[in-house]
């Protein structure tokens, strides 16, 4: 959080799965409410509730923009750990216009070829083959818009070979000329201590790219021709509080032309 404050960015951490008494579940950490796998389920009993792909790519961003003005104008990045790392990679690769940058901690890089992915895709989508569109290695068929994809991976991760397999993703990226930076962290496992040890570098990584995009946007806006509104009132959006301690509310206001010594 300290690094996010330094970067001037908000951290939004959604859940892994839908919640509630009526949500179907199984007694397993790698399926059901323990692992929604960031897909839109098509199979019973999951298809009504397990629409995590839409939640992360549409519902949550829309809510954040409307209620908190976060992520507007495409100023958002995505990251995750393990299954969340799989989600971050696949969502970013599928929806590149929505994200400025992407990173992951110990992601499931080729889920159609490992037990976790096979189990999830069969349960949620009906087959492993249907999961190919949610497999980062399968999706990486050409160079992306991202200047880099950052991955941190512990060398002592108990799931490294059987479930995660980052070299496969790296090889796929190399074939299409996509830069991928993988830091193999000696002695670290799959735990949250691993994330805590390196999360600041990921926040800084995203913050730098978000600022760069914001700078480009400002440079573009500064080239606009305002001569048509010179000397005329203009309508614009503003966050207004009419009384002390009242919440800010977005309103359309009219701004008169500036007087001598004023700017608009």
N, C-alpha and C positions, 0 to 999 in steps of 0.2 A: 504493500500500500504506500509506503514511503516513496518508492521509486515511481509509482504511478502519479503521486502528487508532484514529484519533480518534473515528470514529463507532461503534466497537465492533462492527463487522460483519465477517463472513468473505467473501472473494471466491472464487468457484468458477468456473473457466474451462474448460468442456468443449471437446472438439475439434469441428471442423466436420463430420466424417464418420467412418464406421467405418474401422478400420485393420487391416492384416494382409496376408500374402502371398496368401491365398485371396479377398480382397475384390475384386470386379470394379472395374475402373478404365478410364479413357480418357485419352488424351494431351491433356488440356485443363484449364486452371485453373478453369473455371467449371462443371465436372461431375465426377462420380466422387469420389475422395477429396479433391479440391480444393473441392468444394461439394456437400454433402449436402442443402442447402436446407431442412432441418428439416421434412421430410415423412416419412410412412411409405410407401415405394415399393411399388407394386403390380405393377410390370412386371419381366420378366426383362431382364438378369441381376441386377437390383438388389434385388429384393424380399426376398431372404433376409437381407441384411446392412444395407441402408439403411432402418433404422427409427428415424431420428433424432428424430422427433416423440415417440415413446413413450420414447425414451431421456431426453430433456430433461424431459418432463412427468411421467414415472412412475419409471423405473428410477433415474436419478440422484438425484432428491429422496428416494426411499426409502433408497438407500444412505447418503446424507448424514445422514439422520435416525437410522438404525440405528447407523452406525459412529462418527459424530462429534456427534450431537445438534444438527445444524445445520438450520435451516429448520423446526423443529417448530412446530406450531400455526399453520401458514400464514405464518410470519414469513420471507418470502422475496420478493425483487424480481428483475426481469429486465432485461437490457440487452444490446446487441450492436452490431456495426459492419458495414455493408454487407449482405451476405447474413445475417450474424448479427443485424443490425438488423431485417431482414425477419422473421427467426425470432422475435426478442423481441416485436415488435409483434403478429404473428399468434398466437403462443402466448398472450400476455397477453389479447388480445381474445377468443380462443376459451375460455380457462380463467380467467376473471376471479376466481373464488373462490380460486385457488391463489397469487395474486400480490398484493402490497401496492401495488406501483408498477411502472412501465415507462418505459424511455427508450431512445434509439437514436442512433447516430452514422451519418449518411449511409445511411439504410436504403433498401432497394428497396421503395418505397411502394405500387406498383401492378404487381406482377410479371406478371400475366396480359396486360399491355399492352406489355411490353418484352422485348428479345431474351434477356436472362439468364433471366427467368422462363419464357418460352415454351419455351426449350431444356430447362430442368430439368423442367417439368411434363410435357412430351411424353415425356421419357426415363423419369422416375420414376413418373408417374401415368397415362400413356397419352394424355393430351390436355391442351390448355391449359385447356379448360373445367373439367376435374377439379381444376385448381389454384385455382379461385375460392374454395374454403374455406380456402385458405392465402394469401389476398391481403388485406392490411390494409385497403385502400380498399374492397374488396367486403364485408369483414366489418363495417365501421363503418356499420351501418344504424340504430343507435340510440345514445343516450348511454350511456356505460359507468359502472362504479362508480368509475373513477379520477378523482380531482379534477383531474388534468392529465396530459398525455403530453408528455415532454420530448424534443426532437430537436435535435441540432446538425448543421449542414451547411456544408461549405466552399463559398465562392462560386467558387473555381477548380477544383472537382472535375471531372475530365475525363468523369465518368459522370453528371453532374448532370441533364442534359436527356434523354439517350438511355435511361438505365437507372434512375435514382432517382426523380425527379419528385415531390418533397415537396409542391408546391402542390396536386396532385390529392388527396392525403390530407388536407391542411388544409381544402380546400373541402368534402370529404365530412364532416369533423368539424364544420365550421361549420353545415352543413345540419341536423345532429341535436343541436346544442347542446353538443358535446363540446369542452372546452378542450384545445387543443394549443399548446404553446409551441415555436416553431421559431427557433433562433438561426442566422442566416446569418453565418458567420464569414469576414470579408473576407480574401482572399488564401490561404486554406487549401485544400488539395486532398484527395485520398482516402487519403492515406498514414497510417501509424501515428503520425507526428509530429502530425497533426491530433488524433488521439485523445489522445495524451499531453498536449497543450496544454489540454484541457478535461475530462479524465476526473475530476479532483478534484471539479468541480462536479456531476457525475452521481452520484458516490459520496455526496456530501453530500445531494443531492436524495433519494436512496433512504434514506439513514440517517435523515433527519428523519422520513420517513413510516413507517419501521419502528419508530422509537421511539414515534411517536404511537400506532400500533396496539398496541404492547406496553403503553403506559400505559393504554389503554382496557381491555385484557385484565386488567391488574392491578386496575383500578377495579371491574371486574365481579366478579372473584374475591373482592375485599374485602367484598362484600355477602353472601357465603355465610353460612349459619347453621350454626355449629359446635356448637350446644348439644347435639345428639344424641350427640356423642362426648366431651362434657365429663366428665372423671373416668374415662375409659375408655382402654385401650390402642388405638392405631390402627396400621394397616399402611400403609406408604408405600414409594415407590421411592427408592433412594439409590445414589450411586456410591461403591463401597467398595474400598479397598486393604487387604488383611489383613496385608501385610508391607511393610517399606520397599522402595522401588524397584519394587514390583509395579504392573502397570497397573490402572487403575480399572475395576471391573466393576459393572454395574447389578445390584442385588439388591433383593428385597422384604424390608424389615425391620419389626420391631415397635417402636413408640415408646411408652413408658409415659407415664402422665399426669405433668405437671410437678409438681415439689415446690415448696415455698415458695421464692420468689426466682427460679424458673425459668420459661421460656416454651417453648411447643411450636409 
